[in-house]
């Protein structure tokens, strides 16, 4: 049993499709007003019907208050780490600190190559990603940034502006080498959708992250754990978590205290706006209450950690 003791937070995935932009704006405003913590946008720039993730987030930041945003996840092989850190720092300044960087090595080598990116193999991609995290961490802190290696040639520049609040670096990963990078070098693990990394597959991945964190001299509990959850609340025939509010509350609470997730990002499979409203109004407060009760029942003073 694993519970790292973090507050339970919730997000909503926004579809970057051009033809859904009016509904997407509505969903963003409802999520902010409904008390959700995050809005997440996937990054597949090689899809012609999708808006660019960073442009979309910048637009929606100006239309909302309080709620934080992150790419779920930004393709590091198409977005150089120096420029991505500059963009994140700039938008953090403009938004009052509402930016998190969700990052990944890239979903498809073919799509990356088609847009002019290098076709890196698995090991090269992992090495590139870990070094990119180091570059961005230095850049977000301000000061001189240099790194010369097989994967990067950054000769030295003065980074800035410095964000008003730290910009966390959350890494999307599911295979062993990248999960180890997550434990060593990131501030959080973004798991793929629950239909790609099933709940029964989560403990082994958490263990890989924890082991790598300890080997790097880090407390595994400092690494946030984010689950992308596709499904529908109510009657629906489709993939993912499907069922009434009660099932969602029981399931997400169990995934928090038994699997170690502290953040759930909802990907509605149908009736997106209505599903988002039900999630914010009925599921979220009930899960928070249930997790508080389950942690309280342990009464061991560990903050729920096992």
N, C-alpha and C positions, 0 to 999 in steps of 0.2 A: 504494500500500500504506500502511495507517495502523495504527499500534499506539501507543497513548498511554502504554504502559509501566506501567499500574496492576496491582496484584495481581489475579489472577482469583478472583472470588467467585461464589457460587451461592445461589439461592433456590428456594423452592417456593411455588406459588400455592395458596391454600386457598379452596375454594368456600364462599361465605357462605350457602348454602342451609340453611334451618332443618332440613329432614329429613335432612341429612347431618352434623349436628353431632357425633354420636358418632365417626364416621370422621374428621372434621376434627380433633377433639381428638387422636386417635391419630396422625394424620399430623404434627401440630405437634410432639408429643413425639418421634416417630421422627426428624423433621428436625433437632431440637435435639440429640438423642443421636448422630445420624449425622454431625455436623460441618458441616451447611449453615450459611450465614451469615445468610440472611434468610427470613422468612415474609411473603408478600404477600397482600393481600386486596383484591378489586375492590370498587368503590363504586357501586352502583346502587340507591339507597334507594327509588326509585319501583317496584321489583320487590317485590310483596307477599310472595313466598316467601324473600326475602333478609333476613338479619340486618343491622343497621346496622354499618358497617365499624368505626367507632371503638369501639362497645360490644364487638364481637367481638374486636378486637385487645386491648382492656383485659382481657377475660376470659382470653385465651390467654397474655398476658404473665404472669399469675399462675400459670399451669400449666406454665411452661417456665423454663429458665435459659439464660443466655448469648446465645441467638439474638436477632437484631434483627427488628423488624417495620416494615412500611410499607404504607399504603394504595396500591393500584395501579389507579387513582389517585383521591385525594379530589376530589370535585366542589366547586370553589371557589365556584360560584354558589349552592350550597345550604349552604355552610359558611363563614360570614363569617371573614375572615382573622384578626381579633382573637381570636375565640373558638377557632378552630382552632389558633392559636399557643399560646393558654392551655392547651388540652387536650393538645397535644403536649409542652409544657414540663412540665405536671403529670405526665403519664405517664412522661416521661423521668426525672423525679425519682424516681418510684415504682419504676421498673424498673432503675435504675442506668445510664441512658443508652442504652437499647436501642430508640430510636425514630428513624425517618427519616420525613420528610414527602414522600410521592409525591403530586403535585398535578396537576390538569388543569382546563381551562376548563369541562368538562362534556360528557358524551357525547351527550346528546340534549336539544335545546331544548324539545321537547314535554314530556319527563319533568320537566325543571326547572320549566317553567311550571305543570304540573299540581300541583306541590307548593308553589306560591306564589312561586317564584323569578321574576326578571325575564327576559323573552325578549330577550336581547341578540343583535345581529347579530354577524357575524364580527369586524369591527374593534373594536366595543365590548367583545366578549368578550376579545380579545387585550389591549386596554388595561387592562381590569379585572384580568386575570390578572397582567400585569406589575406593576401597582401593588400587587396583593395580595402578591406576592413581597416587595416593598419593606417593606410593613407587617409581614409576618411576620418578616422578618429583624431589623427594629428591635425588635419585640416579644420575640423569643427572646433578644435581648441584654440585655433589661431596660431600665428607664428610661422616659422619656416618649415616647408614640407619638401623632403627629398627621399627618393628611393630609386636605386639602380639595381635591377635584377633581371633575370631572364624574362619576367612577365611585365615589368614596368620600368620606364626610364623617365623619372621625374627629377629634373635637374635642380630644383629649388625655387620656391616662390613663397611669397608672404600671403598666408591664408587669412581670410576674413570675409565678412564680419563674423564676430563670435555671437552665436545665438543667445537669446535671453535666458534660455533654459537648455540643459543638455539634450541633444538629439539622440535618442537610443538607436542602436543598430540591431535590428532583428533580422535573423537569417532564415530563409526558407530552405529546408533540406529534408532529405529522406533516406539517403544512402550513407553507408558507414563513414566514409572519409569526410563528407560534408557535415555529417552530424558531429564528428570530432571537432571540426572547425567551429561549429556552433558552440560547443562546450568551452573551447579554448579562447575564442576571440569575439563572440557576439554578446549582446545584451538580452537576446531572446530567441527562442525557436518558434518559427511559424511553420506549423505542420501543414502539409497538403490537405485537401478535402478529406472528410471522413469516409468517402467512398474509395479513396486512393490509399490512405493510411487508416486502416480500420482500427476501431478501439482495441481489439485484441493484439494488434501489432504495435501499439504505442509503448508498452512497458520496455520492450527491448531497445527501442529508440531512445527513450528517456535514460536508460542505463548507459548507453553509449555517450550521450551528452554529459551525464554526471561523471563518468569515468574520465573523460577528456578534461572536464573542468577541474577535477581534483588533481590530475597529473600536471595541470598548468598552475596549480596553487590557488585555485579559485573555489569559492563555496558554490556548489551547484544551485543553491537556492537563489543566487543572484541572477540566474538566467530565467527570464520570463518564458511562459509556455502558452502558445496561441494555437487554437484549433479552429480551422475553417470548417464550418458545419453546413452542408447543403441538406435541404429537406423542406417539409411543409408542415404547418401547424393545422391539424384538422384532417378531413378526408381528402386523400389524394393518392393516385397511383403513380409512383415515380421513385427515383433513387434517394438514398440518404435516410435521415431521421424523419419519419412520418408518423403523426398521431396527434392526439389531443394535447392541450396545454399541460395536463398532468404528466403525460409521458415525457414531454420536453423538460419539465422541471425535475422529475426524478432522474432522467438521463444526464442532463448537464450537471446537476449537483453531484452525481456519482462520478462523472468524468473529472470533476474538480478535485474531490477528496480522494479518489482512488487512482486516477491516472495522472494527476498533477497539473492539469491545465488551469490557468488562472484567467484566461481571456477566450471568449467564444465570439467568432465572427460569423454571423448568419448570412447564408446565401439562399435567399428564397427561390424555390423551384417553380413557383407559380404565383399569380396574383401578387406581384412584388410589393406594391404599396400597402395593400391590406395586410399581407403577411408581416411586413415590417411594423405596422401599427400594433398588431396582436403581440408580436415579440416584445416590443418595448413596454407595452401596457400590462401584459399579463405574465409573460415568461420571465423577464429580467428581474422584477422585484421579488418574485417567488423563489427564483434560484438563489438570489443573494440571501434571502431569509433562511432557506433550507441549508445552505452551506454554513451559515453562521451557527445554526442549530447543531449540525453534525460536528462542527469543530468544537462547539461548547460541550457536547456530550463526552468528548475525549478527556477534557479537563486535565491534560498532562502538562500544560504550560509550554508546549513546544511550538505553539502557533500552528498546530496541525501537521508539522513536519514528521515524516517517518523515514 
